[in-house]
Amino acid sequence: MSSARTMVVWILGFAAAVGAFLSTRFFWPPHPTVPNPTEAQVPFLIGISIAEAIALGIGVVFLLSGWQFMQRLTALPSWLRWASYLSVAWLLVSWWPHDNLHIHHALDMWPLIAIEYVFHVSSMVGVSILAYAFYRLSSAAR
């Protein structure tokens, strides 16, 4: 990848991270039953919001540039390269909506159950795909 394209990709990732951090409450206003944090808790909540936004930005960078690296893993079948690529991207970008949907829905149980299934089960599937890909790469390297 050219250095100019690399720079553009990282700028887009940075913009996605900043945009995610700044727009969170617009997309997902807190549920009225969510308690207000104490002064001591606010920095920790801001910290996790920053971490989730950065992960989303890195996920955008990976989506825009990661496939070229995945194509080099020729020891993996094509379907496993694609599944691994999508798994890494999902595991990076899903934190931002996951956490904020929790805040948006609070303890409204049906949305909470749906959030848990969508995000937790898909993360389990993604990690399983990556574990299998590493197993296949390890076997191929022998």
ABEGO torsion letter per residue (X at the ends): XBAAAAAAAAAAAAAAAAAAAAAAAAABBBBAABBBBBAAAAAAAAAAAAAAAAAAAAAAAAAAAAAAAAAABAABBAAAAAAAAAAAAAAAAAAAAAAAAAAAAEABAAAAAAAAAAAAAAAAAAAAAAAAAAAAAAAAAX
